[in-house]
Amino acid sequence: MANDQSRTPAIELINVTRRFVSPTGKTLTALKDFNMAVERGEFVAVVGPTGCGKSTTLNLVTGLAKPSAGEVRLMGGPVNGIDPRVGFAFQKDALFPWKNVIDNVMAGPLFRGKSKAQAEKSAKDWLARVGLSKFLHHYPHQLSGGMRKRVALAQTFINEPEILLMDEPFSALDVQTRTVMHEELLKLWAERKASVIFVTHDLEEAVALADKVYVLTAGPATVKSVYPIELPRPRVVSEIRYEPAFVEYCKTIWEDMRQEVETSYRRASEAA
Ligand SMILES: Nc1ncnc2c1ncn2[C@@H]1O[C@H](COP(=O)(O)OP(=O)(O)OP(=O)(O)O)[C@@H](O)[C@H]1O
């Protein structure tokens, strides 16, 4: 029988519900009947109002959290704790402050059993790709925010993740540096074609990067709509935002999202 394992989606959330119990015993439903499928090599962005459940979705895929109901699958199999095929990039980078740049990037391969020589060669290669060959011996506190993000990208990509989970990785950066990092990310992604979930508040960022944009409802999060983004690749992020098709996608998706954002603000002000 033909093995169609490679045709199963990289990531699947099937009718997932996730509840939390507060210290006072109240139950909060963060995700409800949530369905998502990320195909192999696909770049999916997830947008939705603040607090709706975006990070909770990622936590379920990491295996750090378990669904209260439903199923999460990676590469056709159940999620079983931390998976070495999964890489992460979060708003707060995970650089070790006491290690210099090259040691930070070598840490992953060394942990995975590579020899020091292999890890060093590979780290130099990845640091060259992100333009940091001259900064191998700098410490994180000696770098700008954008440079730290580049180290963090090298640190993630060196492990060649098949699945990449990103939670607002560039939100702390200034606009110009963010655009540069978007280009950098798309370049690295195009080489390896990991399957990506990229969570963001920023609709323009989502449209510029993704193959599909998922819009979530104000909590409990369900999938409100899914928009395929058919802008050609490779994309030049600094220029794409002036293209009529890009503007049209942003307008259409914002109309859809606006309602959810307003619901979320209304609830927050009622609760205040
Ligand atoms: N460990 C937890 N215990 C209790 N409630 C939680 C826990 N984690 C998340 N929540 C609640 O679940 C809901 C969804 O949170 P989540 O962080 O997933 O939202 P988000 O969309 O990522 O938020 P933001 O856009 O602000 O980053 C929120 O109401 C949050 O307070």
The ligand as an SDF file (V2000), in Angstrom:
LIG
                    3D

 31 33  0  0  0  0  0  0  0  0999 V2000
   -2.4750   29.0610   32.3480 N   0  0  0  0  0  0  0  0  0  0  0  0
   -3.6170   29.7540   32.2850 C   0  0  0  0  0  0  0  0  0  0  0  0
   -4.4880   29.7700   33.3300 N   0  0  0  0  0  0  0  0  0  0  0  0
   -5.6440   30.4440   33.2680 C   0  0  0  0  0  0  0  0  0  0  0  0
   -6.0470   31.1550   32.1920 N   0  0  0  0  0  0  0  0  0  0  0  0
   -5.2260   31.1990   31.1280 C   0  0  0  0  0  0  0  0  0  0  0  0
   -3.9670   30.5050   31.1090 C   0  0  0  0  0  0  0  0  0  0  0  0
   -3.3640   30.7400   29.9030 N   0  0  0  0  0  0  0  0  0  0  0  0
   -4.2050   31.5350   29.2020 C   0  0  0  0  0  0  0  0  0  0  0  0
   -5.3170   31.8080   29.9330 N   0  0  0  0  0  0  0  0  0  0  0  0
   -6.4650   32.6010   29.4860 C   0  0  0  0  0  0  0  0  0  0  0  0
   -6.8810   32.1050   28.2160 O   0  0  0  0  0  0  0  0  0  0  0  0
   -7.2720   33.1890   27.3670 C   0  0  0  0  0  0  0  0  0  0  0  0
   -6.4520   33.1420   26.0900 C   0  0  0  0  0  0  0  0  0  0  0  0
   -5.1050   33.4880   26.3960 O   0  0  0  0  0  0  0  0  0  0  0  0
   -3.9640   33.5450   25.2840 P   0  0  0  0  0  0  0  0  0  0  0  0
   -2.6920   33.9480   25.9570 O   0  0  0  0  0  0  0  0  0  0  0  0
   -3.9660   32.2830   24.5120 O   0  0  0  0  0  0  0  0  0  0  0  0
   -4.4810   34.7120   24.3480 O   0  0  0  0  0  0  0  0  0  0  0  0
   -3.7070   35.5070   23.1790 P   0  0  0  0  0  0  0  0  0  0  0  0
   -4.6920   35.6250   22.0720 O   0  0  0  0  0  0  0  0  0  0  0  0
   -2.4240   34.8620   22.8750 O   0  0  0  0  0  0  0  0  0  0  0  0
   -3.4540   36.8970   23.9000 O   0  0  0  0  0  0  0  0  0  0  0  0
   -2.5410   38.1640   23.4190 P   0  0  0  0  0  0  0  0  0  0  0  0
   -3.0460   38.5500   22.0770 O   0  0  0  0  0  0  0  0  0  0  0  0
   -2.8530   39.2080   24.4470 O   0  0  0  0  0  0  0  0  0  0  0  0
   -1.1310   37.7050   23.4330 O   0  0  0  0  0  0  0  0  0  0  0  0
   -7.0730   34.4700   28.1740 C   0  0  0  0  0  0  0  0  0  0  0  0
   -8.3120   34.8350   28.7290 O   0  0  0  0  0  0  0  0  0  0  0  0
   -6.0910   34.0600   29.2520 C   0  0  0  0  0  0  0  0  0  0  0  0
   -6.2820   34.8340   30.4270 O   0  0  0  0  0  0  0  0  0  0  0  0
  1  2  1  0
  2  3  1  0
  2  7  2  0
  3  4  2  0
  4  5  1  0
  5  6  2  0
  6  7  1  0
  6 10  1  0
  7  8  1  0
  8  9  2  0
  9 10  1  0
 10 11  1  0
 11 12  1  0
 11 30  1  0
 12 13  1  0
 13 14  1  0
 13 28  1  0
 14 15  1  0
 15 16  1  0
 16 17  2  0
 16 18  1  0
 16 19  1  0
 19 20  1  0
 20 21  2  0
 20 22  1  0
 20 23  1  0
 23 24  1  0
 24 25  2  0
 24 26  1  0
 24 27  1  0
 28 29  1  0
 28 30  1  0
 30 31  1  0
M  END
$$$$
